[in-house]
Amino acid sequence: MRHLLILISLLSTLSFIGCRDESDAIYLIDRAESLLKSDPDSSHILLDSIAVPDNLSDKLLARWCMLSGKVADTLYTDLPYVQQLLRAQAYYKSTGQSKNKRRLVCIWGVRMWKIKRTRKR
């Protein structure tokens, strides 16, 4: 009986650890999105305050990548990593959101064009 109680408590602890609480990240992304046009610097700070975006769900990572790309294009800061962009692109493709997928590719392409253009100078 004692072993059964230990096993149940261990499994419940592991299940709670495995659950993601993304409420803070959702709030930060929503706030960053609302500040994007009026105050892109604050938007950038909010998006950077998400410590490990790779731990976000695919849906939330896709939103984070989209906003980070827009901020990067506005402020000429670094883009998200390639793996993050590819994961976001795969999410948009799997959900049939081709418009967002194209936007993400455009953000990435414009940014790369700007980088190449500045290197040639």
KOLGU-4560 file (N, C-alpha, C; in nm, 3 decimals, padded with zeros to 5 digits):
<recs>
<n_xx: 00.082 n_yy: -00.119 n_zz: 00.000 ca_xx: 00.000 ca_yy: 00.000 ca_zz: 00.000 c_xx: 00.087 c_yy: 00.126 c_zz: 00.000 mol: A seq: 1 type: MET>
<n_xx: 00.191 n_yy: 00.120 n_zz: 00.079 ca_xx: 00.281 ca_yy: 00.236 ca_zz: 00.089 c_xx: 00.347 c_yy: 00.264 c_zz: -00.046 mol: A seq: 2 type: ARG>
<n_xx: 00.388 n_yy: 00.157 n_zz: -00.116 ca_xx: 00.450 ca_yy: 00.173 ca_zz: -00.247 c_xx: 00.353 c_yy: 00.232 c_zz: -00.348 mol: A seq: 3 type: HIS>
<n_xx: 00.228 n_yy: 00.194 n_zz: -00.336 ca_xx: 00.126 ca_yy: 00.247 ca_zz: -00.425 c_xx: 00.107 c_yy: 00.397 c_zz: -00.403 mol: A seq: 4 type: LEU>
<n_xx: 00.106 n_yy: 00.441 n_zz: -00.278 ca_xx: 00.094 ca_yy: 00.584 ca_zz: -00.247 c_xx: 00.214 c_yy: 00.663 c_zz: -00.299 mol: A seq: 5 type: LEU>
<n_xx: 00.331 n_yy: 00.606 n_zz: -00.283 ca_xx: 00.452 ca_yy: 00.673 ca_zz: -00.333 c_xx: 00.447 c_yy: 00.683 c_zz: -00.485 mol: A seq: 6 type: ILE>
<n_xx: 00.405 n_yy: 00.577 n_zz: -00.550 ca_xx: 00.394 ca_yy: 00.577 ca_zz: -00.696 c_xx: 00.292 c_yy: 00.680 c_zz: -00.744 mol: A seq: 7 type: LEU>
<n_xx: 00.178 n_yy: 00.686 n_zz: -00.679 ca_xx: 00.075 ca_yy: 00.783 ca_zz: -00.717 c_xx: 00.124 c_yy: 00.926 c_zz: -00.696 mol: A seq: 8 type: ILE>
<n_xx: 00.189 n_yy: 00.952 n_zz: -00.584 ca_xx: 00.239 ca_yy: 01.088 ca_zz: -00.559 c_xx: 00.350 c_yy: 01.125 c_zz: -00.658 mol: A seq: 9 type: SER>
<n_xx: 00.433 n_yy: 01.029 n_zz: -00.693 ca_xx: 00.539 ca_yy: 01.055 ca_zz: -00.790 c_xx: 00.481 c_yy: 01.085 c_zz: -00.928 mol: A seq: 10 type: LEU>
<n_xx: 00.384 n_yy: 01.006 n_zz: -00.970 ca_xx: 00.321 ca_yy: 01.028 ca_zz: -01.101 c_xx: 00.245 c_yy: 01.161 c_zz: -01.106 mol: A seq: 11 type: LEU>
<n_xx: 00.178 n_yy: 01.195 n_zz: -00.998 ca_xx: 00.106 ca_yy: 01.323 ca_zz: -00.997 c_xx: 00.203 c_yy: 01.441 c_zz: -01.000 mol: A seq: 12 type: SER>
<n_xx: 00.314 n_yy: 01.429 n_zz: -00.930 ca_xx: 00.416 ca_yy: 01.535 ca_zz: -00.933 c_xx: 00.472 c_yy: 01.551 c_zz: -01.073 mol: A seq: 13 type: THR>
<n_xx: 00.503 n_yy: 01.440 n_zz: -01.138 ca_xx: 00.557 ca_yy: 01.447 ca_zz: -01.274 c_xx: 00.455 c_yy: 01.504 c_zz: -01.372 mol: A seq: 14 type: LEU>
<n_xx: 00.329 n_yy: 01.472 n_zz: -01.353 ca_xx: 00.228 ca_yy: 01.526 ca_zz: -01.444 c_xx: 00.212 c_yy: 01.676 c_zz: -01.426 mol: A seq: 15 type: SER>
<n_xx: 00.225 n_yy: 01.725 n_zz: -01.303 ca_xx: 00.217 ca_yy: 01.870 ca_zz: -01.280 c_xx: 00.338 c_yy: 01.942 c_zz: -01.339 mol: A seq: 16 type: PHE>
<n_xx: 00.453 n_yy: 01.879 n_zz: -01.331 ca_xx: 00.574 ca_yy: 01.939 ca_zz: -01.388 c_xx: 00.563 c_yy: 01.944 c_zz: -01.539 mol: A seq: 17 type: ILE>
<n_xx: 00.504 n_yy: 01.842 n_zz: -01.598 ca_xx: 00.491 ca_yy: 01.835 ca_zz: -01.743 c_xx: 00.393 c_yy: 01.935 c_zz: -01.801 mol: A seq: 18 type: GLY>
<n_xx: 00.302 n_yy: 01.985 n_zz: -01.722 ca_xx: 00.204 ca_yy: 02.083 ca_zz: -01.771 c_xx: 00.271 c_yy: 02.218 c_zz: -01.791 mol: A seq: 19 type: CYS>
<n_xx: 00.235 n_yy: 02.284 n_zz: -01.898 ca_xx: 00.292 ca_yy: 02.415 ca_zz: -01.926 c_xx: 00.195 c_yy: 02.522 c_zz: -01.879 mol: A seq: 20 type: ARG>
<n_xx: 00.250 n_yy: 02.619 n_zz: -01.809 ca_xx: 00.170 ca_yy: 02.736 ca_zz: -01.776 c_xx: 00.226 c_yy: 02.849 c_zz: -01.860 mol: A seq: 21 type: ASP>
<n_xx: 00.156 n_yy: 02.879 n_zz: -01.965 ca_xx: 00.204 ca_yy: 02.981 ca_zz: -02.059 c_xx: 00.132 c_yy: 03.114 c_zz: -02.041 mol: A seq: 22 type: GLU>
<n_xx: 00.063 n_yy: 03.130 n_zz: -01.929 ca_xx: -00.016 ca_yy: 03.252 ca_zz: -01.910 c_xx: 00.073 c_yy: 03.376 c_zz: -01.908 mol: A seq: 23 type: SER>
<n_xx: 00.190 n_yy: 03.366 n_zz: -01.846 ca_xx: 00.281 ca_yy: 03.482 ca_zz: -01.845 c_xx: 00.329 c_yy: 03.515 c_zz: -01.986 mol: A seq: 24 type: ASP>
<n_xx: 00.365 n_yy: 03.412 n_zz: -02.061 ca_xx: 00.412 ca_yy: 03.433 ca_zz: -02.198 c_xx: 00.301 c_yy: 03.489 c_zz: -02.286 mol: A seq: 25 type: ALA>
<n_xx: 00.179 n_yy: 03.441 n_zz: -02.267 ca_xx: 00.066 ca_yy: 03.493 ca_zz: -02.345 c_xx: 00.046 c_yy: 03.641 c_zz: -02.315 mol: A seq: 26 type: ILE>
<n_xx: 00.052 n_yy: 03.677 n_zz: -02.187 ca_xx: 00.037 ca_yy: 03.818 ca_zz: -02.149 c_xx: 00.146 c_yy: 03.904 c_zz: -02.213 mol: A seq: 27 type: TYR>
<n_xx: 00.271 n_yy: 03.857 n_zz: -02.206 ca_xx: 00.382 ca_yy: 03.934 ca_zz: -02.262 c_xx: 00.369 c_yy: 03.950 c_zz: -02.413 mol: A seq: 28 type: LEU>
<n_xx: 00.329 n_yy: 03.844 n_zz: -02.481 ca_xx: 00.314 ca_yy: 03.851 ca_zz: -02.627 c_xx: 00.198 c_yy: 03.942 c_zz: -02.664 mol: A seq: 29 type: ILE>
<n_xx: 00.087 n_yy: 03.932 n_zz: -02.591 ca_xx: -00.027 ca_yy: 04.022 ca_zz: -02.618 c_xx: 00.012 c_yy: 04.167 c_zz: -02.597 mol: A seq: 30 type: ASP>
<n_xx: 00.083 n_yy: 04.193 n_zz: -02.489 ca_xx: 00.127 ca_yy: 04.331 ca_zz: -02.458 c_xx: 00.226 c_yy: 04.380 c_zz: -02.564 mol: A seq: 31 type: ARG>
<n_xx: 00.319 n_yy: 04.295 n_zz: -02.604 ca_xx: 00.417 ca_yy: 04.332 ca_zz: -02.707 c_xx: 00.347 c_yy: 04.363 c_zz: -02.838 mol: A seq: 32 type: ALA>
<n_xx: 00.245 n_yy: 04.286 n_zz: -02.871 ca_xx: 00.171 ca_yy: 04.309 ca_zz: -02.995 c_xx: 00.097 c_yy: 04.443 c_zz: -02.991 mol: A seq: 33 type: GLU>
<n_xx: 00.044 n_yy: 04.478 n_zz: -02.875 ca_xx: -00.028 ca_yy: 04.605 ca_zz: -02.865 c_xx: 00.067 c_yy: 04.725 c_zz: -02.872 mol: A seq: 34 type: SER>
<n_xx: 00.192 n_yy: 04.706 n_zz: -02.833 ca_xx: 00.290 ca_yy: 04.815 ca_zz: -02.834 c_xx: 00.374 c_yy: 04.821 c_zz: -02.961 mol: A seq: 35 type: LEU>
<n_xx: 00.355 n_yy: 04.726 n_zz: -03.050 ca_xx: 00.443 ca_yy: 04.712 ca_zz: -03.167 c_xx: 00.454 c_yy: 04.839 c_zz: -03.249 mol: A seq: 36 type: LEU>
<n_xx: 00.343 n_yy: 04.902 n_zz: -03.282 ca_xx: 00.348 ca_yy: 05.021 ca_zz: -03.368 c_xx: 00.384 c_yy: 05.147 c_zz: -03.291 mol: A seq: 37 type: LYS>
<n_xx: 00.332 n_yy: 05.161 n_zz: -03.171 ca_xx: 00.355 ca_yy: 05.285 ca_zz: -03.097 c_xx: 00.490 c_yy: 05.288 c_zz: -03.025 mol: A seq: 38 type: SER>
<n_xx: 00.536 n_yy: 05.173 n_zz: -02.977 ca_xx: 00.661 ca_yy: 05.169 ca_zz: -02.900 c_xx: 00.734 c_yy: 05.037 c_zz: -02.926 mol: A seq: 39 type: ASP>
<n_xx: 00.801 n_yy: 05.025 n_zz: -03.041 ca_xx: 00.865 ca_yy: 04.898 ca_zz: -03.075 c_xx: 00.979 c_yy: 04.859 c_zz: -02.980 mol: A seq: 40 type: PRO>
<n_xx: 01.043 n_yy: 04.959 n_zz: -02.916 ca_xx: 01.149 ca_yy: 04.926 ca_zz: -02.820 c_xx: 01.093 c_yy: 04.848 c_zz: -02.701 mol: A seq: 41 type: ASP>
<n_xx: 00.980 n_yy: 04.894 n_zz: -02.650 ca_xx: 00.916 ca_yy: 04.823 ca_zz: -02.538 c_xx: 00.869 c_yy: 04.685 c_zz: -02.582 mol: A seq: 42 type: SER>
<n_xx: 00.819 n_yy: 04.677 n_zz: -02.703 ca_xx: 00.776 ca_yy: 04.549 ca_zz: -02.757 c_xx: 00.894 c_yy: 04.452 c_zz: -02.764 mol: A seq: 43 type: SER>
<n_xx: 01.008 n_yy: 04.502 n_zz: -02.806 ca_xx: 01.130 ca_yy: 04.420 ca_zz: -02.814 c_xx: 01.171 c_yy: 04.371 c_zz: -02.675 mol: A seq: 44 type: HIS>
<n_xx: 01.166 n_yy: 04.459 n_zz: -02.577 ca_xx: 01.203 ca_yy: 04.422 ca_zz: -02.440 c_xx: 01.109 c_yy: 04.315 c_zz: -02.386 mol: A seq: 45 type: ILE>
<n_xx: 00.980 n_yy: 04.331 n_zz: -02.411 ca_xx: 00.884 ca_yy: 04.231 ca_zz: -02.364 c_xx: 00.906 c_yy: 04.095 c_zz: -02.429 mol: A seq: 46 type: LEU>
<n_xx: 00.932 n_yy: 04.094 n_zz: -02.559 ca_xx: 00.955 ca_yy: 03.967 ca_zz: -02.628 c_xx: 01.085 c_yy: 03.902 c_zz: -02.582 mol: A seq: 47 type: LEU>
<n_xx: 01.187 n_yy: 03.984 n_zz: -02.555 ca_xx: 01.313 ca_yy: 03.929 ca_zz: -02.505 c_xx: 01.304 c_yy: 03.878 c_zz: -02.362 mol: A seq: 48 type: ASP>
<n_xx: 01.203 n_yy: 03.923 n_zz: -02.289 ca_xx: 01.190 ca_yy: 03.879 ca_zz: -02.150 c_xx: 01.138 c_yy: 03.735 c_zz: -02.140 mol: A seq: 49 type: SER>
<n_xx: 01.093 n_yy: 03.679 n_zz: -02.251 ca_xx: 01.056 ca_yy: 03.537 ca_zz: -02.251 c_xx: 01.186 c_yy: 03.459 c_zz: -02.262 mol: A seq: 50 type: ILE>
<n_xx: 01.224 n_yy: 03.396 n_zz: -02.152 ca_xx: 01.358 ca_yy: 03.339 ca_zz: -02.139 c_xx: 01.389 c_yy: 03.232 c_zz: -02.242 mol: A seq: 51 type: ALA>
<n_xx: 01.304 n_yy: 03.134 n_zz: -02.257 ca_xx: 01.330 ca_yy: 03.023 ca_zz: -02.348 c_xx: 01.208 c_yy: 03.004 c_zz: -02.438 mol: A seq: 52 type: VAL>
<n_xx: 01.202 n_yy: 03.075 n_zz: -02.550 ca_xx: 01.087 ca_yy: 03.063 ca_zz: -02.639 c_xx: 01.068 c_yy: 02.922 c_zz: -02.694 mol: A seq: 53 type: PRO>
<n_xx: 01.176 n_yy: 02.844 n_zz: -02.701 ca_xx: 01.166 ca_yy: 02.707 ca_zz: -02.752 c_xx: 01.074 c_yy: 02.620 c_zz: -02.666 mol: A seq: 54 type: ASP>
<n_xx: 01.054 n_yy: 02.658 n_zz: -02.541 ca_xx: 00.967 ca_yy: 02.580 ca_zz: -02.453 c_xx: 00.819 c_yy: 02.614 c_zz: -02.470 mol: A seq: 55 type: ASN>
<n_xx: 00.788 n_yy: 02.712 n_zz: -02.552 ca_xx: 00.649 ca_yy: 02.750 ca_zz: -02.576 c_xx: 00.581 c_yy: 02.647 c_zz: -02.666 mol: A seq: 56 type: LEU>
<n_xx: 00.450 n_yy: 02.645 n_zz: -02.662 ca_xx: 00.375 ca_yy: 02.559 ca_zz: -02.754 c_xx: 00.400 c_yy: 02.609 c_zz: -02.897 mol: A seq: 57 type: SER>
<n_xx: 00.370 n_yy: 02.525 n_zz: -02.994 ca_xx: 00.392 ca_yy: 02.563 ca_zz: -03.134 c_xx: 00.314 c_yy: 02.689 c_zz: -03.170 mol: A seq: 58 type: ASP>
<n_xx: 00.191 n_yy: 02.696 n_zz: -03.125 ca_xx: 00.106 ca_yy: 02.811 ca_zz: -03.156 c_xx: 00.165 c_yy: 02.940 c_zz: -03.099 mol: A seq: 59 type: LYS>
<n_xx: 00.208 n_yy: 02.935 n_zz: -02.974 ca_xx: 00.263 ca_yy: 03.054 ca_zz: -02.909 c_xx: 00.400 c_yy: 03.090 c_zz: -02.966 mol: A seq: 60 type: LEU>
<n_xx: 00.481 n_yy: 02.989 n_zz: -02.998 ca_xx: 00.610 ca_yy: 03.016 ca_zz: -03.060 c_xx: 00.592 c_yy: 03.082 c_zz: -03.196 mol: A seq: 61 type: LEU>
<n_xx: 00.492 n_yy: 03.040 n_zz: -03.270 ca_xx: 00.466 ca_yy: 03.100 ca_zz: -03.401 c_xx: 00.430 c_yy: 03.248 c_zz: -03.386 mol: A seq: 62 type: ALA>
<n_xx: 00.346 n_yy: 03.280 n_zz: -03.288 ca_xx: 00.313 ca_yy: 03.422 ca_zz: -03.262 c_xx: 00.436 c_yy: 03.500 c_zz: -03.220 mol: A seq: 63 type: ARG>
<n_xx: 00.517 n_yy: 03.438 n_zz: -03.132 ca_xx: 00.638 ca_yy: 03.504 ca_zz: -03.084 c_xx: 00.734 c_yy: 03.531 c_zz: -03.200 mol: A seq: 64 type: TRP>
<n_xx: 00.750 n_yy: 03.433 n_zz: -03.288 ca_xx: 00.838 ca_yy: 03.451 ca_zz: -03.405 c_xx: 00.786 c_yy: 03.561 c_zz: -03.497 mol: A seq: 65 type: CYS>
<n_xx: 00.657 n_yy: 03.563 n_zz: -03.519 ca_xx: 00.598 ca_yy: 03.664 ca_zz: -03.607 c_xx: 00.624 c_yy: 03.804 c_zz: -03.551 mol: A seq: 66 type: MET>
<n_xx: 00.597 n_yy: 03.822 n_zz: -03.422 ca_xx: 00.619 ca_yy: 03.953 ca_zz: -03.360 c_xx: 00.767 c_yy: 03.988 c_zz: -03.352 mol: A seq: 67 type: LEU>
<n_xx: 00.850 n_yy: 03.890 n_zz: -03.318 ca_xx: 00.994 ca_yy: 03.915 ca_zz: -03.312 c_xx: 01.049 c_yy: 03.954 c_zz: -03.448 mol: A seq: 68 type: SER>
<n_xx: 00.996 n_yy: 03.893 n_zz: -03.553 ca_xx: 01.038 ca_yy: 03.929 ca_zz: -03.688 c_xx: 00.998 c_yy: 04.071 c_zz: -03.724 mol: A seq: 69 type: GLY>
<n_xx: 00.876 n_yy: 04.110 n_zz: -03.685 ca_xx: 00.832 ca_yy: 04.247 ca_zz: -03.713 c_xx: 00.914 c_yy: 04.348 c_zz: -03.635 mol: A seq: 70 type: LYS>
<n_xx: 00.944 n_yy: 04.317 n_zz: -03.509 ca_xx: 01.027 ca_yy: 04.406 ca_zz: -03.427 c_xx: 01.168 c_yy: 04.414 c_zz: -03.485 mol: A seq: 71 type: VAL>
<n_xx: 01.222 n_yy: 04.301 n_zz: -03.526 ca_xx: 01.356 ca_yy: 04.298 ca_zz: -03.584 c_xx: 01.363 c_yy: 04.381 c_zz: -03.711 mol: A seq: 72 type: ALA>
<n_xx: 01.258 n_yy: 04.376 n_zz: -03.790 ca_xx: 01.254 ca_yy: 04.454 ca_zz: -03.913 c_xx: 01.243 c_yy: 04.603 c_zz: -03.883 mol: A seq: 73 type: ASP>
<n_xx: 01.173 n_yy: 04.639 n_zz: -03.778 ca_xx: 01.157 ca_yy: 04.779 ca_zz: -03.741 c_xx: 01.283 c_yy: 04.836 c_zz: -03.676 mol: A seq: 74 type: THR>
<n_xx: 01.341 n_yy: 04.761 n_zz: -03.584 ca_xx: 01.454 ca_yy: 04.811 ca_zz: -03.504 c_xx: 01.590 c_yy: 04.764 c_zz: -03.554 mol: A seq: 75 type: LEU>
<n_xx: 01.591 n_yy: 04.682 n_zz: -03.658 ca_xx: 01.716 ca_yy: 04.624 ca_zz: -03.711 c_xx: 01.790 c_yy: 04.544 c_zz: -03.604 mol: A seq: 76 type: TYR>
<n_xx: 01.715 n_yy: 04.462 n_zz: -03.533 ca_xx: 01.774 ca_yy: 04.372 ca_zz: -03.435 c_xx: 01.777 c_yy: 04.232 c_zz: -03.492 mol: A seq: 77 type: THR>
<n_xx: 01.830 n_yy: 04.139 n_zz: -03.415 ca_xx: 01.844 ca_yy: 04.002 ca_zz: -03.463 c_xx: 01.710 c_yy: 03.932 c_zz: -03.475 mol: A seq: 78 type: ASP>
<n_xx: 01.702 n_yy: 03.845 n_zz: -03.574 ca_xx: 01.584 ca_yy: 03.762 ca_zz: -03.594 c_xx: 01.588 c_yy: 03.643 c_zz: -03.499 mol: A seq: 79 type: LEU>
<n_xx: 01.475 n_yy: 03.577 n_zz: -03.480 ca_xx: 01.477 ca_yy: 03.450 ca_zz: -03.406 c_xx: 01.567 c_yy: 03.349 c_zz: -03.478 mol: A seq: 80 type: PRO>
<n_xx: 01.607 n_yy: 03.246 n_zz: -03.406 ca_xx: 01.692 ca_yy: 03.143 ca_zz: -03.465 c_xx: 01.618 c_yy: 03.069 c_zz: -03.576 mol: A seq: 81 type: TYR>
<n_xx: 01.696 n_yy: 03.010 n_zz: -03.664 ca_xx: 01.640 ca_yy: 02.939 ca_zz: -03.780 c_xx: 01.546 c_yy: 02.827 c_zz: -03.735 mol: A seq: 82 type: VAL>
<n_xx: 01.585 n_yy: 02.751 n_zz: -03.632 ca_xx: 01.500 ca_yy: 02.642 ca_zz: -03.586 c_xx: 01.365 c_yy: 02.694 c_zz: -03.539 mol: A seq: 83 type: GLN>
<n_xx: 01.365 n_yy: 02.810 n_zz: -03.474 ca_xx: 01.239 ca_yy: 02.868 ca_zz: -03.427 c_xx: 01.153 c_yy: 02.911 c_zz: -03.545 mol: A seq: 84 type: GLN>
<n_xx: 01.215 n_yy: 02.973 n_zz: -03.644 ca_xx: 01.140 ca_yy: 03.016 ca_zz: -03.762 c_xx: 01.083 c_yy: 02.897 c_zz: -03.838 mol: A seq: 85 type: LEU>
<n_xx: 01.162 n_yy: 02.791 n_zz: -03.850 ca_xx: 01.114 ca_yy: 02.671 ca_zz: -03.919 c_xx: 01.000 c_yy: 02.604 c_zz: -03.844 mol: A seq: 86 type: LEU>
<n_xx: 01.009 n_yy: 02.602 n_zz: -03.712 ca_xx: 00.902 ca_yy: 02.543 ca_zz: -03.631 c_xx: 00.774 c_yy: 02.626 c_zz: -03.645 mol: A seq: 87 type: ARG>
<n_xx: 00.788 n_yy: 02.759 n_zz: -03.646 ca_xx: 00.671 ca_yy: 02.846 ca_zz: -03.665 c_xx: 00.611 c_yy: 02.827 c_zz: -03.803 mol: A seq: 88 type: ALA>
<n_xx: 00.697 n_yy: 02.816 n_zz: -03.902 ca_xx: 00.651 ca_yy: 02.796 ca_zz: -04.039 c_xx: 00.576 c_yy: 02.662 c_zz: -04.051 mol: A seq: 89 type: GLN>
<n_xx: 00.629 n_yy: 02.559 n_zz: -03.987 ca_xx: 00.562 ca_yy: 02.428 ca_zz: -03.989 c_xx: 00.427 c_yy: 02.435 c_zz: -03.919 mol: A seq: 90 type: ALA>
<n_xx: 00.418 n_yy: 02.512 n_zz: -03.811 ca_xx: 00.289 ca_yy: 02.527 ca_zz: -03.742 c_xx: 00.188 c_yy: 02.593 c_zz: -03.834 mol: A seq: 91 type: TYR>
<n_xx: 00.227 n_yy: 02.702 n_zz: -03.898 ca_xx: 00.134 ca_yy: 02.772 ca_zz: -03.987 c_xx: 00.092 c_yy: 02.683 c_zz: -04.104 mol: A seq: 92 type: TYR>
<n_xx: 00.186 n_yy: 02.602 n_zz: -04.152 ca_xx: 00.153 ca_yy: 02.512 ca_zz: -04.263 c_xx: 00.055 c_yy: 02.404 c_zz: -04.217 mol: A seq: 93 type: LYS>
<n_xx: 00.078 n_yy: 02.349 n_zz: -04.098 ca_xx: -00.008 ca_yy: 02.241 ca_zz: -04.049 c_xx: -00.149 c_yy: 02.289 c_zz: -04.014 mol: A seq: 94 type: SER>
<n_xx: -00.162 n_yy: 02.417 n_zz: -03.981 ca_xx: -00.295 ca_yy: 02.469 ca_zz: -03.946 c_xx: -00.363 c_yy: 02.536 c_zz: -04.064 mol: A seq: 95 type: THR>
<n_xx: -00.296 n_yy: 02.536 n_zz: -04.178 ca_xx: -00.356 ca_yy: 02.595 ca_zz: -04.298 c_xx: -00.353 c_yy: 02.747 c_zz: -04.300 mol: A seq: 96 type: GLY>
<n_xx: -00.269 n_yy: 02.806 n_zz: -04.219 ca_xx: -00.259 ca_yy: 02.952 ca_zz: -04.214 c_xx: -00.151 c_yy: 02.999 c_zz: -04.311 mol: A seq: 97 type: GLN>
<n_xx: -00.177 n_yy: 02.982 n_zz: -04.438 ca_xx: -00.076 ca_yy: 03.014 ca_zz: -04.539 c_xx: -00.044 c_yy: 03.163 c_zz: -04.542 mol: A seq: 98 type: SER>
<n_xx: -00.139 n_yy: 03.248 n_zz: -04.506 ca_xx: -00.114 ca_yy: 03.392 ca_zz: -04.503 c_xx: -00.006 c_yy: 03.426 c_zz: -04.400 mol: A seq: 99 type: LYS>
<n_xx: -00.017 n_yy: 03.369 n_zz: -04.280 ca_xx: 00.084 ca_yy: 03.393 ca_zz: -04.178 c_xx: 00.217 c_yy: 03.329 c_zz: -04.215 mol: A seq: 100 type: ASN>
<n_xx: 00.212 n_yy: 03.213 n_zz: -04.280 ca_xx: 00.334 ca_yy: 03.148 ca_zz: -04.325 c_xx: 00.408 c_yy: 03.237 c_zz: -04.424 mol: A seq: 101 type: LYS>
<n_xx: 00.334 n_yy: 03.296 n_zz: -04.518 ca_xx: 00.395 ca_yy: 03.385 ca_zz: -04.617 c_xx: 00.451 c_yy: 03.510 c_zz: -04.550 mol: A seq: 102 type: ARG>
<n_xx: 00.379 n_yy: 03.563 n_zz: -04.451 ca_xx: 00.429 ca_yy: 03.681 ca_zz: -04.379 c_xx: 00.561 c_yy: 03.650 c_zz: -04.310 mol: A seq: 103 type: ARG>
<n_xx: 00.568 n_yy: 03.534 n_zz: -04.247 ca_xx: 00.690 ca_yy: 03.494 ca_zz: -04.178 c_xx: 00.806 c_yy: 03.480 c_zz: -04.275 mol: A seq: 104 type: LEU>
<n_xx: 00.781 n_yy: 03.420 n_zz: -04.389 ca_xx: 00.885 ca_yy: 03.404 ca_zz: -04.490 c_xx: 00.928 c_yy: 03.541 c_zz: -04.543 mol: A seq: 105 type: VAL>
<n_xx: 00.834 n_yy: 03.631 n_zz: -04.563 ca_xx: 00.866 ca_yy: 03.767 ca_zz: -04.611 c_xx: 00.950 c_yy: 03.843 c_zz: -04.510 mol: A seq: 106 type: CYS>
<n_xx: 00.913 n_yy: 03.834 n_zz: -04.383 ca_xx: 00.991 ca_yy: 03.902 ca_zz: -04.278 c_xx: 01.134 c_yy: 03.851 c_zz: -04.280 mol: A seq: 107 type: ILE>
<n_xx: 01.149 n_yy: 03.721 n_zz: -04.288 ca_xx: 01.280 ca_yy: 03.660 ca_zz: -04.290 c_xx: 01.357 c_yy: 03.702 c_zz: -04.415 mol: A seq: 108 type: TRP>
<n_xx: 01.292 n_yy: 03.698 n_zz: -04.530 ca_xx: 01.358 ca_yy: 03.733 ca_zz: -04.656 c_xx: 01.399 c_yy: 03.878 c_zz: -04.663 mol: A seq: 109 type: GLY>
<n_xx: 01.313 n_yy: 03.969 n_zz: -04.620 ca_xx: 01.347 ca_yy: 04.112 ca_zz: -04.621 c_xx: 01.464 c_yy: 04.139 c_zz: -04.529 mol: A seq: 110 type: VAL>
<n_xx: 01.462 n_yy: 04.077 n_zz: -04.414 ca_xx: 01.571 ca_yy: 04.098 ca_zz: -04.318 c_xx: 01.704 c_yy: 04.048 c_zz: -04.376 mol: A seq: 111 type: ARG>
<n_xx: 01.702 n_yy: 03.932 n_zz: -04.439 ca_xx: 01.825 ca_yy: 03.879 ca_zz: -04.497 c_xx: 01.874 c_yy: 03.968 c_zz: -04.610 mol: A seq: 112 type: MET>
<n_xx: 01.782 n_yy: 04.023 n_zz: -04.689 ca_xx: 01.819 ca_yy: 04.114 ca_zz: -04.797 c_xx: 01.886 c_yy: 04.238 c_zz: -04.739 mol: A seq: 113 type: TRP>
<n_xx: 01.833 n_yy: 04.291 n_zz: -04.630 ca_xx: 01.892 ca_yy: 04.409 ca_zz: -04.568 c_xx: 02.031 c_yy: 04.380 c_zz: -04.513 mol: A seq: 114 type: LYS>
<n_xx: 02.048 n_yy: 04.262 n_zz: -04.457 ca_xx: 02.179 ca_yy: 04.225 ca_zz: -04.405 c_xx: 02.280 c_yy: 04.215 c_zz: -04.518 mol: A seq: 115 type: ILE>
<n_xx: 02.243 n_yy: 04.150 n_zz: -04.628 ca_xx: 02.334 ca_yy: 04.138 ca_zz: -04.742 c_xx: 02.367 c_yy: 04.275 c_zz: -04.801 mol: A seq: 116 type: LYS>
<n_xx: 02.268 n_yy: 04.362 n_zz: -04.807 ca_xx: 02.289 ca_yy: 04.495 ca_zz: -04.863 c_xx: 02.386 c_yy: 04.576 c_zz: -04.778 mol: A seq: 117 type: ARG>
<n_xx: 02.377 n_yy: 04.566 n_zz: -04.647 ca_xx: 02.468 ca_yy: 04.641 ca_zz: -04.560 c_xx: 02.608 c_yy: 04.583 c_zz: -04.563 mol: A seq: 118 type: THR>
<n_xx: 02.623 n_yy: 04.455 n_zz: -04.588 ca_xx: 02.756 ca_yy: 04.394 ca_zz: -04.596 c_xx: 02.830 c_yy: 04.438 c_zz: -04.722 mol: A seq: 119 type: ARG>
<n_xx: 02.758 n_yy: 04.468 n_zz: -04.828 ca_xx: 02.821 ca_yy: 04.508 ca_zz: -04.954 c_xx: 02.876 c_yy: 04.649 c_zz: -04.948 mol: A seq: 120 type: LYS>
<n_xx: 02.829 n_yy: 04.729 n_zz: -04.857 ca_xx: 02.874 ca_yy: 04.869 ca_zz: -04.849 c_xx: 03.011 c_yy: 04.882 c_zz: -04.795 mol: A seq: 121 type: ARG>
</recs>
